[in-house]
Amino acid sequence: MAITIPDIVPYLLASLGLLFLWQLHSLQVRAGRIKAVDIWNRSGIRLFLHVTPEDSHACAACREVNNTAFLPKVVASMKFGPLTKPCTTPPGFRCLMVGLHGSWPEALRLQGQLMKQPGRVCLSSKEMTQLLDGALASTTPSDRISIAVLDSYPCGKQQHGLGYQVLSLCD
């Protein structure tokens, strides 16, 4: 008399084992014995920039949060929404959120401001231009594509025209 175990049993046991480990980890974090690892720390993203095209189609809610910087912990929260009011742009939502490592001096200064504020800082167009200029002057390769996207996005005038140059370097 042989006992046959269905093929699905090992998969179910593995899934139950993973659920048990997940619950055990959660208990350890809540008890303060270990720290939960923040996914943004591993990704290298230290700030997010929210931009909106500056044209006649942008609604008041989108214009209000244009050039706003956020900390990753704010963006990762369950209740996060960059807009305080619903978007009423006729063509639809056209805003863009870009994550940056931000290791040049202007970005480090902005990160300091974000730490003092509740995780949200609205930049003027002059401050945004200085931030992009500082990024272009630095030699940090980690933000090259993000800066190219910000530079080529239609937020007022295209300042440097690096969108195609930087992206062609990545091929």
N, C-alpha and C positions, 0 to 999 in steps of 0.2 A: 504494500500500500504506500504509494508515493504522494507526497503533498506537493501540489502545484501552486505556485504563487503567481498571480497575474502580473503581466509586464508593467502595469502602471504603478504597482506598489512602491518600487524604489523611488520613482519620481515624486509620489505623494510624501514619502518619508523625508526626502531631501527638501521639499517645500516646507514641511512642518519644522524641520530642523532650522531652516533659514528664518522662519517666522519666530521660532523660539529665541534664536540669537539676536534678532532685531528687537524683541521685547526686552531681553536681558540688557542689551546696549541702552535702550531707552531708560530702563530703571537705573542703570549706573550713571547716566547723564543727569537724570532728575535728582539723584542722591548727591551729586556733586563730586563723585569719585573720578570721573573722566570728563573731558571737555568734548563737546560736539564739534566736529570739523565743519567749518563754513566753506561751502563750495566755491564762493567767490575768492577766498584766499588762495585756493589752488589754481583758479583760472588766471589769476594775475590782474583781474579787473579791479581798479581802485576807485573809479568814478564813472558815472553815466552822464551823457549829455543828451538832452531832448531838444530837437530843432524842428522848426516848422517853416515851410516855404513862405517867404514874405511877398505875397502877391494879393491880388484883390479877392481871390477865392478863399483865403484863410479866414476862419471864423474868429470871433472875439475870444472864445475859450482857448483856441489853439495859440493865438497871438499872446495871450496872457502868460503861457508857460514856455514860450519860445526862448531858447538859450538858457534853459534851466539845467543845473547840475544836481545829481543825486548820488548819495552813497549807495553802495551795493546792498547794505543791510536794509535800506528803505525800499529799494526795488524788489528785493526778495520777500518782503512781507506780503502776507496774504491779502491785505486790504489796499495794496498799492494801486494807484491810478495817477498818471501824471496830470491829467486834467481835473480841475475842480468842478467844472460844469460839462455837460455833454457836448460833443462836437456837432456842429451844425453846418459844416462845410458841404456845399452842394455836390462836389465830385466825390466826397467821402473822406475818410480819415487819411491824411497824407503826411502825418508827423513821423519822425524817425528818432529812435533811441539808440545811441552808439556807446558801447563800452570802451573805456580807455584804461591803459596801465598808468599813464600819466607820471613819468619820471623826470620831466623837464621842470624847471623852476616855477613857471607860471601855474602848472598843474598841481605841483606840490603846495603852492600857496592856496590854491582853490580847495585842495583836500583839507588843509588846515581850517579854512573858513567853514567847510562842510561839517567838520568835527565840532566846531563851536555852535553852529546852527543846528536845527533839528534834522539835519541830513538833506536839506534842500536849499539851494542858492540860485537866485535868478541873476543872470549876467546881462549887462548892457551889451549892445552891439559892439562898442569899443572894446570892452573886456573880452568878448568872444573873439574878436579879431586879434587881440594881443595873445590870447591863449593859442589860437591856431598859428600865429607867427612864431611863437615860442616853440611849438611842436615842430614846425618846419625847420627851425634853426638847430634843433637838437638832432642827435644822431641815433636816437632810440629806434631800433627796428621793430619793436613789439607793437607800436601804434601806427605803423606806416599805412596799413590798409584802412584803418578807422579814420585817420586824418584825411586820406584821399577821398573817402566817402563823404566826410563832412565838408571838404573843400569843394567837391563837385556837386553837392546838394544845392538846390536853388534857394539859398537863404540870402536874398539880396544879390550883390554882385559876386561873381566867381572871382576870387582874389588871386589865386596862384595858378590855376589850371593844372594842378598836379594829378588829377584823377586818372587820366590815361597814362601819364608817365610812371606813376608809382605802381599801378596795376599791371602795366606791361613788364615791370621788373620782376613780378611774381610768376610769370609764365615760365 
